[in-house]
């Protein structure tokens, strides 16, 4: 009995260690990504603020349909390389998706601060990203928080890409 209790205590300690490591890894990844592309991060956060429902819809479509596309591509010999690339992009998007809601939430918390510069965007992410990271670690709610945050983040980036592509087509069509 004593040995089992000692193992349970060790497991709880390991769980806390890995939870803290996951939290710090997410924050580090977010800081690096936001520092590299501060404008994109703030534009995506603006998309969350202006078109949150569209972001969730696009994100949910990404979450559900990309694995199906990967499977269909992988079923063909010609599509296997594209399936592998798309699977990697999908996996990365699942991990970094919650960064955008972190920037958005930080903007809501620190409302009134001008954002867009690298240092300000990193500060916005740290303020909101810490809350998002803790929510992702919660035992029951964490999975739902991850799904929602990923849908919002990936969807906001997809909405932003769609809008930029539409502007590019408008410019190309007007000049040609």
C-alpha positions as MATLAB code, in Angstrom:
seq = 'XXXXXXXXXXXXXXXXXXXXXXXXXXXXXXXXXXXXXXXXXXXXXXXXXXXXXXXXXXXXXXXXXXXXXXXXXXXXXXXXXXXXXXXXXXXXXXXXXXXXXXXXXXXXXXXXXXXXXXXXXXXXXXXXXXXXXXXXXXXXXXXXXXXXXXXXXXXXXXXXXXXXXXXXXXXXXXXX';
ca = [
       0.000    0.000    0.000;
       2.807    2.397    0.850;
       4.519    1.757   -2.465;
       1.363    2.512   -4.419;
       0.806    5.767   -2.557;
       4.381    6.817   -3.279;
       3.896    6.076   -6.983;
       0.686    8.109   -7.062;
       2.533   11.066   -5.555;
       5.319   10.663   -8.130;
       2.776   10.595  -10.963;
       1.107   13.757   -9.708;
       4.496   15.445   -9.601;
       5.273   14.252  -13.129;
       1.877   15.470  -14.310;
       2.503   18.902  -12.864;
       5.965   19.023  -14.421;
       4.659   18.073  -17.865;
       1.742   20.489  -17.562;
       4.107   23.345  -16.756;
       6.425   22.274  -19.581;
       3.482   22.283  -22.024;
       2.382   25.714  -20.791;
       5.877   27.162  -21.188;
       6.364   25.505  -24.591;
       3.108   27.019  -25.848;
       4.062   30.462  -24.541;
       7.543   30.213  -26.060;
       6.175   29.082  -29.423;
       3.650   31.913  -29.327;
       6.227   34.550  -28.453;
       8.523   33.399  -31.262;
       5.726   33.245  -33.831;
       4.217   36.582  -32.807;
       7.656   38.240  -32.761;
       8.365   36.941  -36.284;
       5.042   38.039  -37.780;
       3.526   40.701  -35.508;
       1.386   42.262  -38.249;
      -0.144   38.951  -39.243;
      -0.866   38.107  -35.609;
      -2.652   41.404  -34.969;
      -4.568   41.223  -38.270;
      -5.744   37.709  -37.418;
      -6.760   38.913  -33.940;
      -8.698   41.742  -35.610;
     -10.507   39.124  -37.709;
     -11.548   37.387  -34.477;
     -12.921   40.662  -33.160;
     -14.716   41.644  -36.383;
     -15.800   38.246  -37.746;
     -15.627   35.739  -34.933;
     -18.449   33.563  -36.238;
     -16.861   33.313  -39.689;
     -13.545   32.445  -38.069;
     -15.144   29.642  -36.055;
     -16.891   28.328  -39.174;
     -13.753   28.321  -41.302;
     -11.770   26.803  -38.457;
     -14.303   24.046  -37.916;
     -14.300   23.265  -41.644;
     -10.477   23.100  -41.547;
     -10.551   20.880  -38.470;
     -13.021   18.424  -40.000;
     -12.278   18.371  -43.732;
      -8.489   18.540  -43.980;
      -8.022   15.038  -42.516;
     -10.484   13.725  -45.114;
      -8.576   15.453  -47.908;
      -5.311   14.029  -46.563;
      -6.805   10.520  -46.612;
      -8.142   10.957  -50.141;
      -4.794   12.268  -51.383;
      -2.919    9.491  -49.624;
      -5.127    6.916  -51.362;
      -3.558    7.878  -54.679;
       0.094    7.326  -55.517;
       0.407   10.787  -57.031;
      -1.181   12.515  -54.030;
       0.987   10.971  -51.303;
       3.609   13.768  -51.226;
       0.884   16.421  -51.101;
      -0.929   14.441  -48.404;
       2.240   14.365  -46.292;
       2.800   18.115  -46.694;
      -0.840   18.885  -45.902;
      -0.736   16.589  -42.855;
       2.301   18.465  -41.492;
       0.644   21.845  -42.123;
      -2.491   20.550  -40.410;
      -0.549   19.324  -37.389;
       1.302   22.620  -37.028;
      -1.958   24.552  -37.384;
      -3.491   22.532  -34.551;
      -0.618   23.490  -32.275;
      -0.292   27.176  -33.183;
      -4.008   27.849  -33.737;
      -4.643   28.925  -30.119;
      -1.985   31.647  -30.435;
      -4.358   33.968  -32.326;
      -7.048   33.863  -29.610;
      -4.244   34.598  -27.161;
      -3.341   37.780  -29.054;
      -7.024   38.711  -29.329;
      -7.676   38.091  -25.634;
      -4.566   40.083  -24.716;
      -5.870   42.946  -26.846;
      -9.173   42.825  -25.008;
      -7.428   42.772  -21.635;
      -5.006   45.566  -22.495;
      -7.540   47.583  -24.493;
      -6.364   51.055  -25.391;
      -2.778   50.029  -26.113;
      -1.606   50.537  -29.671;
      -0.600   47.225  -31.166;
       1.179   46.205  -34.318;
       4.741   46.680  -33.201;
       6.688   43.581  -32.297;
       7.061   44.328  -28.574;
       3.413   45.301  -28.172;
       2.171   42.218  -30.005;
       4.344   39.967  -27.855;
       2.962   41.683  -24.753;
      -0.597   41.202  -26.023;
       0.104   37.515  -26.608;
       1.681   37.015  -23.195;
      -1.299   38.657  -21.480;
      -3.913   36.594  -23.323;
      -1.792   33.555  -24.156;
      -1.200   32.766  -20.498;
      -4.955   32.585  -19.937;
      -5.465   30.473  -23.064;
      -2.605   28.156  -22.048;
      -4.080   27.604  -18.589;
      -7.516   26.934  -20.120;
      -5.957   24.331  -22.431;
      -4.482   22.514  -19.428;
      -7.740   22.192  -17.474;
      -8.761   18.549  -17.043;
     -12.247   18.453  -18.615;
     -12.625   21.870  -20.168;
      -9.159   21.772  -21.749;
     -10.163   19.665  -24.748;
     -13.155   21.883  -25.504;
     -11.003   24.985  -25.003;
      -8.388   23.588  -27.408;
     -10.983   22.792  -30.069;
     -12.602   26.228  -29.765;
      -9.298   28.128  -29.621;
      -7.930   26.184  -32.587;
     -11.090   26.780  -34.627;
     -10.996   30.486  -33.825;
      -7.273   30.877  -34.510;
      -7.021   28.815  -37.689;
     -10.329   30.194  -38.941;
      -9.220   33.803  -38.406;
      -6.076   33.156  -40.435;
      -8.124   31.488  -43.189;
     -10.581   34.421  -43.286;
      -7.633   36.804  -43.498;
      -6.066   34.791  -46.349;
      -9.417   34.659  -48.163;
      -9.806   38.429  -47.880;
      -6.257   39.095  -49.094;
      -6.767   36.737  -52.032;
     -10.011   38.526  -52.925;
      -8.233   41.901  -52.829;
      -5.448   40.477  -54.992;
      -7.963   39.202  -57.542;
      -9.701   42.566  -57.588;
      -6.407   44.349  -58.286;
      -5.383   41.808  -60.897;
      -8.751   41.956  -62.650;
      -8.863   45.761  -62.694;
      -5.397   46.101  -64.204;
      -5.772   43.366  -66.847;
];
